[in-house]
Amino acid sequence: MTRPTEAASAGDGPAPLLDVDRLSVTFSRKEEPPVRAVDEVSFRILPGQHVGLVGESGSGKSVTSLAVMGLLPRRGAHVDGTARFQGSDVLAMSPRERSRLSGRAIAMVFQDPMTSLNPVVPIGLQITEVIRRHFDVSKAEARDRAGDLLAKVGIPDPARRLKEYPHQLSGGLRQRVLIAIALACEPRLLIADEPTTALDVTIQAQVLEVLKELVSETGAALLMITHDLGVVAGLCDEVNIMYSGRIVEKAPLCRPLRPAAAPVQRRAPGERSPTGRAARGPAAPDPGIAHPGPAVDRRLRVLTEMCEPNRRLHHQPAGTDPRGPSRRALLPSARCRRGEPESEGGRPVNLLHVRNLKVHYPVREASLFGRRAGTVKAVDGVDLDIPEGHTLGLVGESGCGKSTLGKAILRLAPVTEGSVTFDGTDVGGLTGESLRRMRQRMQMVFQDPLASLNPRHSVARLLTEPLRAHGVEFDATTKVRELLDQVGLPTSAARKYPYEFSGGQRQRLGIARALALHPRLIVADEPVSALDVSIQAQILNLLEELQREHGFTYLVIAHDLAVVRHVSHEVAVMYLGGVVEQAESETLYRQPRHPYTKALMSAVPIPDPVVERARERIVLLGDPPSPVAPPSGCRFHTRCAFRQTTRCHDQRPVLRDMGDGHRVACHWADAIAAGTITAAPGPATVGVP
């Protein structure tokens, strides 16, 4: 079968389904200069073709799709160019004509399902509303069709789910509902705007598989908008790279991209840069009146130089680093990128010692007396040791207990059982002034900096507030300048407010606030989950630099194994309240032993289309079981491709040492590693997509 891309290149293929020509979008406000968000963008999508639109946040991807859909505000947005769908210019249509087109011929899957779905309307009604708007069918027929759609996108028990509300579904199920709504009228073109950004890697893999199967089944063309090249590598026929409002490269996805794609490249969990750390480049230019071309060329030239295999020292050009033109970024090799902590008798000194930690929450009936109906075992018997100056990466799906464990260590969540020892002191026995002094040495970087920073306080006040709370004497101007310099922000940021910063800059402010009291332990809870991959690299590099300079000890919590590799000495994998595998970082990535760890690694997309489409993948079906009623025996056996009829169902495995400090909680870890037990058909499917 000839692919649409091949037919088009031959000159005798079908006419384009969507033809965007010189599309430009300019936003303007009173007393502010206009902002050119999209600058003469052109691309085509053939019938049945899958096209990727990739770039960082602010590059103009979503604005391009909203312009094509006619969803930009009438006031303040000026659109030029054409967007022809089946020969008709969508931009020249009246609102009524576009309304008939949207949903029926062109449909869109939005990034955040919680803001896209109506929170007070059942799921079934939201799907049937779309069907009845475009088709003359009865309520019963529309409801049957809605149930079929939910079943098609892999939602179990669709009859029950039709009656539920969005808040009763997990993130992955809500995203599947959006896909079902978009495909309800069998559109010719489906636009998916970052459909998996906020999801765990395992749920992301599920949603991508569903999306791939459904668009292939219906024959719909697909425009996939994302900041992750790994997502489009296994899904799209062609990719367009956007940067600062312009398309800087377009090519069929049959080979790795040229250096123009460097800002959005993402490494797989088993890969490492030649320097042993994530590349650090100049910040993306803000869109504005001036043509962004020179800024684009300068940044891409810098990034290309940084990717040279043998480059060890990179001098950033003037103006690209907020700390000054003479700033130099030393890129150490993998062998020397982390300093070794102090030790006693050749063994590292443990700063944090956690034993049999449990955090259980009661579940009460919704009645007058609120009787106890069950127990949520958020954390259930966790042992951890973090040596001084080391970084422990804690990974797992949402709901596995990672964040609860981090809060329990800092006494921000009640501990049901177990002990937390910090620098030789039992944290659980501290109260009052002694607990306050201990918290001065243990700080947290929260996942959402915008929610954790007071929007009414200036940066200067936010950074000095911890010092005032603990009665530390300081010179405000000097201290604020010092903290901003440590996280790579200019001194002028002190007068601004959180909303005036980008996501990456706000996360730097959260780190600066945690550094104010000179702590010894920093718990970083999903510090980069909401950031672009290039901004992730900047934040991770910053954490490494601070650790080398000040000897901080980190507990880095993430759901993505690829994120923690560059900063972690050791990695612990959590599933449903317990640690299932723990080992040194390089050992775990080179030879994962637990089936769940293998699935996490397999779920991370690789930005090489040849590798991504040929490799074997493990796709876990469904969400993790409820911690209120966890499965008997091994808690992972309900989703495990390697489960056996004996022991897995009735015996809970203990975390045992497999040698060299590699600990695994699996009955059959040795047999799986030796190949004597292979994957069986069942809840987890293994194969080549």
Secondary structure, 3 states (H helix, E strand, C coil): CCCHHHHHHHCCCCCCCEEEEEEEEEEEECCEEEEEEEEEEEEEECCCCEEEEECCCCCCHHHHHHHHHCCCCCCCEEEEEEEEECCEEHHHCCHHHHHHHECCCEEEECCCHHHHCCCCCCHHHHHHHHHHHHCCCCHHHHHHHHHHHHHHCCCCCHHHHCCCCHHHCCHHHHHHHHHHHHCCCCCCEEEEECCCCCCCHHHHHHHHHHHHHHHHHHCCEEEEEECCHHHHHCCCCEEEEEECCEEEEEEECCCCCCHHHHHHCCCCCCCCCCCCCCCCCCCCCCCCCCCCHHHHHHHHHHHHHHCCCCCCEEECCCCCCCCCCCCEEECCCCCCCCCCCCEECCEECEEEEEEEEEEEEEEECCCCCCCEEEEEEEEEEEEEEEECCCEEEEECCCCCCHHHHHHHHCCCCCCCEEEEEECCEEHHHCCHHHHHHHHCCEEEECCCHHHHCCCCCCHHHHHHHHHHHCCCCCCHHHHHHHHHHHCCCCHHHHHCCHHHCCHHHHHHHHHHHHHCCCCCEEEEECCCCCCCHHHHHHHHHHHHHHHHHHCCEEEEEECCHHHHCCCCCEEEEEECCEEEEEEEHHHHHHCCCCHHHHHHHHHCCCCCHHHHHHCCEEEECCCCCCCCCCCCCCCCCCCCCCCCCCCCCCCCCCCEECCCCCEECCCCHHHHHHCCCCCCCCCEEEECC
